[in-house]
Amino acid sequence: MRAVDRRELEMGVRVREFELANPDLSPGSERAAADLTAYLQEADVVHADQQDSIRRERAATARKQEIRLILNAGHLVHIARAGVAASRELPELEHTFAFRRDRKPFANFRSRARSLVAAAETHRELLERHGLSSTVMEGLTPMLDDLDKAIGEGLDARRAHVGASARLAELAAAVVEMVRTMDGLNQYRFRNDVARLAEWNSVSRVIDVAPRKGGTKPADGMTPVEGTPPNDGTPPTAGEMGTAA
């Protein structure tokens, strides 16, 4: 979650608690408090989804790295060496089985690995005369299928992460707008109650946040302080998000 969104949602939690302790029973105020609660409850759900997608994305990346390491260390180098040996008999295979361990993007690595498999199948009889193991070939296709699955899972998790982050930004902006609406009323309600007005001004202030790009203006009493850059996707520490009732 971006720092600016997290701080604004935390402010919303404080405001909701203040409103519960100092209710205004007019229909408009009750509706505003209910809408604020709904935003915060949805934010809790979306935040949980965001964290789940981050965990799934990291797990997929770890699995992709594991598979690439196994293939580079065994299956693919075995095929490449058999192909190089076979190229002495059929010279045009020299470049077909050229292979080196590198850290290309996983999609590129997958394409190169599958092209090696296809070439090995095409020239399998020749490669087997130069040491190609049928056991390696039989084990390679399931590994590549597993890699495809991990790549797909990583892409799905990334899309979910991006979508959740965007929704959290929308909810945080909605919370700020709602608090701006509530601020006008509370400035009037507590104009003769210095203590409660000071408490309201405190709970409705977003602290230590870089200004939101695109320009949603903070409400009175919520002037942000520059200094905390956005931090998209970093899991917050325990206690950073309030739990909606």
Backbone torsions as a table, in degrees:
resi	resn	phi	psi	omega
1	MET	NA	137.3	176.6
2	ARG	-64.9	146.9	-178.9
3	ALA	-59.0	-41.1	-178.0
4	VAL	-63.5	-40.2	178.6
5	ASP	-67.4	-42.5	-179.0
6	ARG	-61.2	-44.4	-178.5
7	ARG	-66.0	-38.7	-179.9
8	GLU	-68.0	-38.4	177.2
9	LEU	-68.8	-37.2	175.4
10	GLU	-61.5	-40.3	176.0
11	MET	-60.7	-41.0	178.3
12	GLY	-60.4	-38.1	177.6
13	VAL	-64.0	-43.5	179.0
14	ARG	-62.5	-42.7	-179.9
15	VAL	-64.3	-41.8	178.8
16	ARG	-60.4	-43.1	179.1
17	GLU	-64.4	-38.3	177.5
18	PHE	-63.6	-43.0	-179.1
19	GLU	-66.3	-35.7	176.8
20	LEU	-65.5	-35.8	179.9
21	ALA	-80.2	-23.1	-177.2
22	ASN	-132.7	65.7	-172.6
23	PRO	-70.7	146.6	168.2
24	ASP	-113.4	123.9	-169.7
25	LEU	-89.0	7.0	176.7
26	SER	-68.8	146.2	-176.3
27	PRO	-54.8	-41.5	-179.7
28	GLY	-62.7	-42.3	179.9
29	SER	-68.3	-40.5	178.5
30	GLU	-63.9	-38.9	178.6
31	ARG	-66.1	-41.1	179.2
32	ALA	-63.0	-42.7	179.2
33	ALA	-65.1	-38.2	178.9
34	ALA	-66.5	-41.4	178.6
35	ASP	-64.5	-41.3	178.5
36	LEU	-60.5	-44.8	178.7
37	THR	-60.7	-41.1	179.9
38	ALA	-63.3	-42.2	177.7
39	TYR	-60.0	-44.5	-176.9
40	LEU	-69.1	-37.7	177.2
41	GLN	-64.5	-43.3	177.5
42	GLU	-64.3	-38.6	179.1
43	ALA	-60.9	-38.4	177.0
44	ASP	-61.3	-43.4	-179.4
45	VAL	-65.9	-46.5	-177.9
46	VAL	-66.1	-37.0	178.5
47	HIS	-63.7	-41.4	177.0
48	ALA	-62.6	-41.1	177.5
49	ASP	-63.1	-40.5	179.2
50	GLN	-61.0	-45.8	-179.2
51	GLN	-66.1	-36.7	176.9
52	ASP	-64.3	-41.8	179.5
53	SER	-65.8	-35.5	177.0
54	ILE	-64.3	-43.6	178.7
55	ARG	-63.2	-41.8	179.4
56	ARG	-66.6	-37.9	179.0
57	GLU	-65.2	-41.8	179.0
58	ARG	-67.3	-39.1	178.5
59	ALA	-64.2	-40.6	178.5
60	ALA	-64.7	-40.5	178.6
61	THR	-63.5	-42.8	178.6
62	ALA	-62.7	-40.2	179.4
63	ARG	-67.0	-41.4	177.7
64	LYS	-60.7	-42.7	179.4
65	GLN	-64.8	-40.2	178.9
66	GLU	-62.6	-45.7	-179.2
67	ILE	-64.9	-43.6	180.0
68	ARG	-61.6	-40.1	178.9
69	LEU	-62.0	-45.0	-180.0
70	ILE	-63.1	-45.5	-178.1
71	LEU	-67.1	-42.2	179.6
72	ASN	-64.6	-35.7	-175.8
73	ALA	-80.6	-22.8	-173.3
74	GLY	-130.6	-78.4	-170.4
75	HIS	-55.3	-54.3	-172.2
76	LEU	-71.7	-39.8	179.0
77	VAL	-66.5	-32.9	177.6
78	HIS	-64.4	-46.6	178.5
79	ILE	-62.6	-45.1	-178.3
80	ALA	-60.4	-42.6	-179.0
81	ARG	-67.5	-38.6	176.1
82	ALA	-64.9	-37.6	178.9
83	GLY	-67.6	-39.8	176.8
84	VAL	-62.9	-42.9	177.8
85	ALA	-62.6	-39.7	-179.9
86	ALA	-69.1	-26.5	-178.2
87	SER	-66.5	-16.8	175.3
88	ARG	-69.5	-27.2	176.9
89	GLU	-90.1	-33.2	179.6
90	LEU	-131.8	87.8	-169.9
91	PRO	-54.9	-30.4	-177.6
92	GLU	-65.6	-9.6	177.6
93	LEU	-83.6	-4.7	-173.5
94	GLU	-55.9	-47.5	-177.4
95	HIS	-84.6	-22.6	-180.0
96	THR	-60.1	-38.5	-175.4
97	PHE	-106.8	15.9	174.3
98	ALA	-62.9	131.7	-174.2
99	PHE	-152.4	137.7	172.7
100	ARG	-143.3	149.9	178.8
101	ARG	-76.6	122.6	177.1
102	ASP	-141.7	-177.0	-177.6
103	ARG	-119.3	45.8	175.4
104	LYS	-63.6	161.2	174.8
105	PRO	-53.7	150.4	-173.7
106	PHE	-58.7	-37.0	179.6
107	ALA	-63.1	-40.2	177.8
108	ASN	-67.5	-41.2	178.5
109	PHE	-61.8	-43.6	179.4
110	ARG	-60.5	-44.7	-179.3
111	SER	-62.0	-43.8	179.6
112	ARG	-65.6	-41.0	179.8
113	ALA	-63.1	-43.1	-179.2
114	ARG	-68.4	-32.7	177.2
115	SER	-67.1	-35.8	175.7
116	LEU	-64.9	-42.0	179.1
117	VAL	-62.7	-45.1	-179.3
118	ALA	-61.9	-42.7	179.3
119	ALA	-65.8	-39.0	179.2
120	ALA	-65.0	-38.8	177.3
121	GLU	-65.8	-40.7	179.7
122	THR	-61.4	-40.9	-176.1
123	HIS	-111.2	31.3	-171.7
124	ARG	-60.1	-44.7	-178.2
125	GLU	-60.1	-43.6	178.4
126	LEU	-64.3	-46.4	-178.1
127	LEU	-64.8	-34.9	179.1
128	GLU	-65.2	-29.5	175.7
129	ARG	-69.6	-17.3	-179.7
130	HIS	-112.5	24.4	168.7
131	GLY	104.1	1.4	179.8
132	LEU	-63.2	130.4	-178.9
133	SER	-91.8	130.3	176.1
134	SER	-67.3	-29.8	178.1
135	THR	-63.4	-41.6	177.9
136	VAL	-63.7	-43.9	-179.3
137	MET	-63.4	-41.5	-179.8
138	GLU	-66.3	-31.8	-179.0
139	GLY	-84.7	-14.4	-173.9
140	LEU	-75.5	-44.8	-177.1
141	THR	-60.0	-45.0	176.1
142	PRO	-60.7	-35.3	178.2
143	MET	-65.7	-41.2	178.4
144	LEU	-68.1	-35.4	175.4
145	ASP	-64.1	-38.6	177.5
146	ASP	-65.1	-38.2	176.9
147	LEU	-64.0	-44.0	177.0
148	ASP	-57.1	-43.2	-180.0
149	LYS	-63.2	-43.8	-179.8
150	ALA	-65.4	-38.4	177.5
151	ILE	-63.9	-43.8	177.8
152	GLY	-62.7	-42.3	178.7
153	GLU	-64.2	-38.9	178.1
154	GLY	-64.5	-41.2	178.4
155	LEU	-65.7	-42.7	178.2
156	ASP	-61.8	-43.7	-179.9
157	ALA	-64.9	-39.0	179.7
158	ARG	-65.0	-42.5	177.6
159	ARG	-61.7	-41.5	178.9
160	ALA	-64.3	-39.5	178.8
161	HIS	-61.8	-48.2	-178.8
162	VAL	-63.5	-43.3	179.7
163	GLY	-63.0	-42.4	179.2
164	ALA	-65.5	-40.1	178.9
165	SER	-62.6	-41.4	179.2
166	ALA	-64.5	-41.8	180.0
167	ARG	-66.7	-38.6	177.4
168	LEU	-62.0	-37.8	177.4
169	ALA	-64.2	-40.5	177.5
170	GLU	-63.5	-44.1	-178.8
171	LEU	-66.1	-40.3	178.5
172	ALA	-62.7	-41.6	177.6
173	ALA	-64.1	-39.0	178.3
174	ALA	-64.7	-38.5	177.3
175	VAL	-61.8	-45.6	-180.0
176	VAL	-60.3	-44.5	179.9
177	GLU	-63.5	-39.9	179.7
178	MET	-65.3	-42.0	-179.7
179	VAL	-66.9	-33.9	175.7
180	ARG	-60.2	-41.3	178.1
181	THR	-64.3	-44.0	-179.3
182	MET	-68.0	-28.4	-176.4
183	ASP	-62.2	-42.4	-179.3
184	GLY	-59.1	-43.6	179.0
185	LEU	-64.1	-46.1	-174.7
186	ASN	-70.8	-30.6	173.7
187	GLN	-61.0	-35.6	177.5
188	TYR	-77.3	-45.5	-176.9
189	ARG	-56.9	-42.3	-171.6
190	PHE	-107.8	25.2	-177.9
191	ARG	-63.2	-25.7	179.5
192	ASN	-106.6	8.2	-179.6
193	ASP	-121.4	90.7	-172.8
194	VAL	-60.1	-40.6	-175.9
195	ALA	-66.1	-48.0	-178.1
196	ARG	-70.3	-34.3	176.9
197	LEU	-64.3	-40.5	178.1
198	ALA	-65.1	-39.2	178.1
199	GLU	-64.0	-44.1	178.3
200	TRP	-60.4	-46.9	179.7
201	ASN	-60.1	-31.5	179.3
202	SER	-74.1	-48.7	-175.1
203	VAL	-71.0	-24.5	-176.4
204	SER	-94.2	14.0	-179.7
205	ARG	-102.7	132.4	175.3
206	VAL	-90.9	120.6	-172.0
207	ILE	-101.6	137.6	168.0
208	ASP	60.2	54.6	-179.4
209	VAL	-131.7	134.7	171.8
210	ALA	-66.9	143.9	-178.4
211	PRO	-57.3	142.1	178.9
212	ARG	-69.5	130.3	177.3
213	LYS	-67.8	147.4	178.3
214	GLY	92.4	-15.4	161.9
215	GLY	89.9	35.9	168.1
216	THR	-73.0	115.9	-176.1
217	LYS	-76.4	138.3	177.3
218	PRO	-70.2	154.8	177.3
219	ALA	-72.6	162.4	173.2
220	ASP	-55.2	137.0	-178.9
221	GLY	83.4	2.6	-178.5
222	MET	-125.8	31.6	-177.3
223	THR	-63.2	120.0	-179.6
224	PRO	-76.6	153.0	178.1
225	VAL	-107.5	129.0	-179.4
226	GLU	-67.4	150.7	174.2
227	GLY	145.6	-24.9	-179.7
228	THR	-108.7	111.8	-178.7
229	PRO	-74.3	159.0	175.7
230	PRO	-59.0	147.8	-178.3
231	ASN	-137.1	66.5	-172.8
232	ASP	-61.8	126.0	170.3
233	GLY	88.0	-5.7	-179.9
234	THR	-79.5	124.6	-178.2
235	PRO	-61.1	129.0	179.0
236	PRO	-71.7	157.1	176.9
237	THR	-75.6	164.2	-179.5
238	ALA	-58.2	133.7	176.1
239	GLY	94.4	-6.3	-177.9
240	GLU	-73.3	-31.1	178.9
241	MET	-103.3	135.2	173.4
242	GLY	-75.3	150.5	177.0
243	THR	-93.8	120.7	-177.6
244	ALA	-69.4	145.9	178.0
245	ALA	-75.8	NA	NA
